[in-house]
Each structure stands twice: as structure tokens, then as C-alpha cells.
Amino acid sequence: MVATLQEILLAPDSQPKVIDDCFTLIEQELSDQSGVSAAAVKLAYKTVNTFFPGHVRTMIERLLPEMVDNLQPYWAEYNASGNAKFGDYLAERGGEVSEALLSVTDRHAEASDKPVVVKAYRGVRGSAAKHIQAALPRVGDLVLKYAN
């Protein structure tokens, strides 16, 4: 039987490493982006980090369990599909997967008590799906790193 993503990524010995890797993935994605929408995302990221140092890492810790829950159906389908790479599997379903992940951040943005963070998030939300879709191959690689 294949382990669930919760068992793989949220295990006490794995979760801190996964959080670190997610933070690194975000930094890499930001570094690789260019263009107008990338400039907006980079500005929003810088604004949040300026006003609330450590907020991004804290949010990764807080959001990870829900993100993992939303990725679990794709993990199960991927394992049944015989595809070689989870990132490719996710990328093939990019729109659907990005919206599943954004539903988590949308809920948390609505409940946030930090107007600066909410304003920054809303400013980039329109292009967020595109950026998440671009990151899905790396997300899949991150998952496989812990699954293997």
C-alpha cells in the first residue's frame, strides 16, 4: 500500500525539512520569475517580509497540512496512473491543482488580521494560478524526495 501524503510529508521527522524545502522552493520560484506579474509578486513578497519578518515561513507551517490534504487525491491518482514523475502529473492538471491549493490561501487570507498581508495577497491573486502552475514540477519533485 502506498503511503498517504500526510504520512510522508507531515511525519514528525519529515515535516520540519519539508517546511524548509517549501520555503526554498518559493525563493527559487521568485528568483526564476520575470515580467510584469512577477514584479508584482516580488513586490508583494518583499512588502510582507518587510512588515512581518518570518511571516512566510510561519504561513508555510500553518498551511502545509491543508495543502497536503488538497494534494492527496492527486497523489492517489498519480500512484494508480503509473506516471514517472509526480510533477509532470500535477502540471498536466495545472489549473485544477493550482485552484485546489489557492483555495487554502484564499481561506486564510479572508481570516487574516494583517491588512498589509491581505492587500499584498489580493494584489497578486489574479496571477497566482499561473505562478503556481509553473511551480508544480518542483512541487512534485519535493514530494518525491520524501516519498522515495
C-alpha positions, 0 to 999 in steps of 0.5 A: 500500500502506498503511503498517504501524503500526510504520512510522508510529508507531515511525519514528525521527522519529515515535516520540519525539512519539508517546511524548509524545502517549501520555503526554498522552493518559493525563493527559487520560484521568485528568483526564476520569475520575470515580467510584469506579474512577477514584479508584482509578486516580488513586490508583494513578497518583499512588502510582507517580509518587510512588515512581518519578518518570518511571516512566510515561513510561519504561513508555510507551517500553518498551511502545509497540512491543508495543502497536503490534504488538497494534494492527496487525491492527486497523489492517489491518482498519480500512484494508480496512473503509473506516471514517472514523475509526480510533477509532470502529473500535477502540471498536466492538471495545472489549473485544477491543482493550482485552484485546489491549493489557492483555495487554502490561501484564499481561506486564510487570507479572508481570516487574516488580521494583517491588512498589509498581508491581505492587500499584498495577497489580493494584489497578486491573486489574479496571477497566482494560478499561473505562478503556481502552475509553473511551480508544480514540477518542483512541487512534485519533485519535493514530494518525491524526495520524501516519498522515495 
